[in-house]
Amino acid sequence: MSLQLSVTPHQLQFKFDARTSRGAMRTHQVYYLQLRDTDNQQITGIGECAPLPGLSIDARPDLEAKLRQLKNEVNEKLITPDEVLQLLKSDDLREWPAIRFALETALLDLQRGGRKILFENDFSQGKAGIPINGLIWIGDKDFMQEQIRKKLSEGYTCLKLKIGSLDFATELDILHQIREVAGPEELTIRVDANGAFAPEEAFRKLERLARYSLHSIEQPIRQGQPEQMQQLCAYTPIPIALDEELIGVQEATRQLDLLDFIKPQYIILKPTLVGGLQASADWIKLAEQRNIGWWMTSALESNIGLNAISQFTANYNIHMPQGLGTGQLYHNNIASPLQINKGWLWYNEVIWGKLPEQA
């Protein structure tokens, strides 16, 4: 079997300004990689390359040139599936984690018949859902309160709030109001600072946040400050989850060193940022060996990437809510069987929508 690769760009349009402490996003440029068997071009495997500007190491001006190079290499050399697997492990794609994720999942999809069923499990068969958190985006106080009311009315029992952009007193007031409505027995609250706290102020802020019985805080300080992060994880009143800290840490020895030195309570895995599903599985193995908790999160992919991540996640015996509730963010997402019901993600019997080039 020899393979043919095509690349389709698609600009996703947010329904609102998606704000984090790093700024606002209105669009998200993604690329769909489609793999076909040259002897049977009716079957197509699809993967999504969706690096995030300002975060992904491969959100670079030469990304499209790299995709063209990859496309030419696959098509001109008549690469086989085994050679794609070798390519995924090569140094050539080490610095392109979003491309690795897309190529890896496109191959998985192709090998399983091009049905967008990458893993046969209870989730992909519609028999079981995945618990997810409701994501509350940064905005003014009224906007955030409106989101919170909506998520609670929809049945979520876990909310994740983006913090670090508003005045800290305002953010504490929002948490106070939530806790007046729902205590920790009824509602789990996570917060994500996206590295917004300065190291010298972080512990004091964690102490004030701890009054609201939070499940965890993601990346309280900017990545790349291991000594300060180690100290925070050792003495924090709130469990700390590493997120951005994992980006670009590709080699197993560096991953071991990071986990053994910082000793976080949790790690958060985004396949687009860490290099794919196998790369995520490697992180999970290291974390579980050290009794470090973990959960999976999308990196604002469309439903193509979200579908792959969700099916992969369902291979594990999960109990905590996952960060997989992002399918409703875009005006022009790809229609999919992924449906949310009362804080659970389900895969229902719905026909997939067409990709942009097929529209």
VENGI-V789551 format. One record per residue. N is the residue number from 1. RES is the residue in one letter. SS is DSSP state (2 for helix, 1 for strand, 0 for the rest). Layout:
# VENGI-V789551
<<N RES SS> <N RES SS>>
This chain:
# VENGI-V789551
<<1 M 0> <2 S 0> <3 L 1> <4 Q 1> <5 L 1> <6 S 1> <7 V 1> <8 T 1> <9 P 1> <10 H 1> <11 Q 1> <12 L 1> <13 Q 1> <14 F 1> <15 K 1> <16 F 1> <17 D 1> <18 A 1> <19 R 1> <20 T 1> <21 S 0> <22 R 0> <23 G 1> <24 A 1> <25 M 1> <26 R 1> <27 T 1> <28 H 1> <29 Q 1> <30 V 1> <31 Y 1> <32 Y 1> <33 L 1> <34 Q 1> <35 L 1> <36 R 1> <37 D 1> <38 T 0> <39 D 0> <40 N 1> <41 Q 1> <42 Q 1> <43 I 1> <44 T 1> <45 G 1> <46 I 1> <47 G 1> <48 E 1> <49 C 1> <50 A 0> <51 P 0> <52 L 0> <53 P 0> <54 G 0> <55 L 0> <56 S 0> <57 I 0> <58 D 0> <59 A 0> <60 R 0> <61 P 0> <62 D 0> <63 L 2> <64 E 2> <65 A 2> <66 K 2> <67 L 2> <68 R 2> <69 Q 2> <70 L 2> <71 K 2> <72 N 2> <73 E 2> <74 V 2> <75 N 2> <76 E 2> <77 K 2> <78 L 0> <79 I 0> <80 T 0> <81 P 2> <82 D 2> <83 E 2> <84 V 2> <85 L 2> <86 Q 2> <87 L 2> <88 L 2> <89 K 2> <90 S 0> <91 D 2> <92 D 2> <93 L 2> <94 R 0> <95 E 0> <96 W 0> <97 P 2> <98 A 2> <99 I 2> <100 R 2> <101 F 2> <102 A 2> <103 L 2> <104 E 2> <105 T 2> <106 A 2> <107 L 2> <108 L 2> <109 D 2> <110 L 2> <111 Q 2> <112 R 0> <113 G 0> <114 G 0> <115 R 0> <116 K 0> <117 I 0> <118 L 0> <119 F 0> <120 E 0> <121 N 0> <122 D 0> <123 F 0> <124 S 0> <125 Q 0> <126 G 0> <127 K 0> <128 A 0> <129 G 0> <130 I 1> <131 P 1> <132 I 1> <133 N 0> <134 G 1> <135 L 1> <136 I 1> <137 W 0> <138 I 1> <139 G 0> <140 D 0> <141 K 2> <142 D 2> <143 F 2> <144 M 2> <145 Q 2> <146 E 2> <147 Q 2> <148 I 2> <149 R 2> <150 K 2> <151 K 2> <152 L 2> <153 S 2> <154 E 0> <155 G 0> <156 Y 0> <157 T 0> <158 C 1> <159 L 1> <160 K 1> <161 L 1> <162 K 1> <163 I 0> <164 G 0> <165 S 0> <166 L 0> <167 D 0> <168 F 2> <169 A 2> <170 T 2> <171 E 2> <172 L 2> <173 D 2> <174 I 2> <175 L 2> <176 H 2> <177 Q 2> <178 I 2> <179 R 2> <180 E 2> <181 V 2> <182 A 0> <183 G 0> <184 P 0> <185 E 0> <186 E 0> <187 L 0> <188 T 1> <189 I 1> <190 R 1> <191 V 1> <192 D 1> <193 A 0> <194 N 0> <195 G 0> <196 A 1> <197 F 1> <198 A 0> <199 P 2> <200 E 2> <201 E 2> <202 A 2> <203 F 2> <204 R 2> <205 K 2> <206 L 2> <207 E 2> <208 R 2> <209 L 2> <210 A 2> <211 R 2> <212 Y 2> <213 S 0> <214 L 0> <215 H 0> <216 S 1> <217 I 1> <218 E 1> <219 Q 0> <220 P 0> <221 I 1> <222 R 0> <223 Q 0> <224 G 0> <225 Q 0> <226 P 2> <227 E 2> <228 Q 2> <229 M 2> <230 Q 2> <231 Q 2> <232 L 2> <233 C 2> <234 A 2> <235 Y 2> <236 T 0> <237 P 0> <238 I 0> <239 P 0> <240 I 1> <241 A 1> <242 L 1> <243 D 0> <244 E 2> <245 E 2> <246 L 2> <247 I 0> <248 G 0> <249 V 0> <250 Q 0> <251 E 0> <252 A 2> <253 T 2> <254 R 2> <255 Q 2> <256 L 2> <257 D 2> <258 L 2> <259 L 2> <260 D 2> <261 F 2> <262 I 2> <263 K 0> <264 P 0> <265 Q 0> <266 Y 1> <267 I 1> <268 I 1> <269 L 1> <270 K 0> <271 P 2> <272 T 2> <273 L 2> <274 V 2> <275 G 0> <276 G 0> <277 L 2> <278 Q 2> <279 A 2> <280 S 2> <281 A 2> <282 D 2> <283 W 2> <284 I 2> <285 K 2> <286 L 2> <287 A 2> <288 E 2> <289 Q 2> <290 R 0> <291 N 0> <292 I 0> <293 G 1> <294 W 1> <295 W 1> <296 M 1> <297 T 1> <298 S 0> <299 A 0> <300 L 0> <301 E 0> <302 S 0> <303 N 2> <304 I 2> <305 G 2> <306 L 2> <307 N 2> <308 A 2> <309 I 2> <310 S 2> <311 Q 2> <312 F 2> <313 T 2> <314 A 0> <315 N 0> <316 Y 0> <317 N 0> <318 I 0> <319 H 0> <320 M 0> <321 P 0> <322 Q 1> <323 G 1> <324 L 0> <325 G 0> <326 T 0> <327 G 0> <328 Q 0> <329 L 0> <330 Y 1> <331 H 0> <332 N 0> <333 N 0> <334 I 0> <335 A 0> <336 S 0> <337 P 0> <338 L 1> <339 Q 1> <340 I 1> <341 N 1> <342 K 0> <343 G 0> <344 W 1> <345 L 1> <346 W 1> <347 Y 1> <348 N 0> <349 E 0> <350 V 0> <351 I 0> <352 W 0> <353 G 0> <354 K 0> <355 L 0> <356 P 2> <357 E 2> <358 Q 2> <359 A 0>>
